[in-house]
C-alpha cells in the first residue's frame, strides 16, 4: 500500500500560482508526487 504525501503549503501556493506546472503536477502518479515531496522535504 502506498501513502499519499501531504503537499506542503508553500508547494501548494507555488503550484496554484503557475497553472502549467500545476497541470504537470496533476499528471504525475501519486507515487511520483510522494517521492517528489519526500525529496524536497529531505533537502530542507
C-alpha positions as CSV (number, residue, x, y, z in Angstrom):
1,X,0.0,0.0,0.0
2,X,1.3,3.4,-0.9
3,X,0.8,6.5,1.1
4,X,-0.2,9.8,-0.4
5,X,2.1,12.6,0.7
6,X,0.6,15.8,2.1
7,X,1.7,18.6,-0.2
8,X,3.5,21.4,1.9
9,X,1.6,24.7,1.9
10,X,4.5,26.5,0.1
11,X,4.4,24.0,-2.7
12,X,0.6,24.2,-2.9
13,X,0.9,28.0,-3.3
14,X,3.6,27.7,-6.0
15,X,1.5,25.2,-7.9
16,X,-1.6,27.3,-7.7
17,X,0.4,30.4,-9.0
18,X,1.6,28.5,-12.0
19,X,-1.1,26.8,-14.0
20,X,1.2,24.9,-16.4
21,X,3.2,23.5,-13.5
22,X,0.1,22.6,-11.6
23,X,-1.2,20.7,-14.6
24,X,2.1,18.9,-14.8
25,X,1.9,18.1,-11.1
26,X,-1.6,16.7,-11.5
27,X,-0.4,14.5,-14.4
28,X,2.2,12.7,-12.1
29,X,1.3,9.5,-10.5
30,X,0.6,9.5,-6.7
31,X,3.9,7.7,-6.1
32,X,5.8,10.2,-8.1
33,X,4.2,13.1,-6.2
34,X,5.0,11.3,-2.9
35,X,8.6,10.8,-4.0
36,X,8.9,14.4,-5.1
37,X,7.6,15.8,-1.8
38,X,9.9,13.4,0.1
39,X,12.9,14.7,-1.9
40,X,12.0,18.3,-1.2
41,X,11.4,17.7,2.5
42,X,14.7,15.9,2.8
43,X,16.6,18.8,1.3
44,X,15.2,21.4,3.7
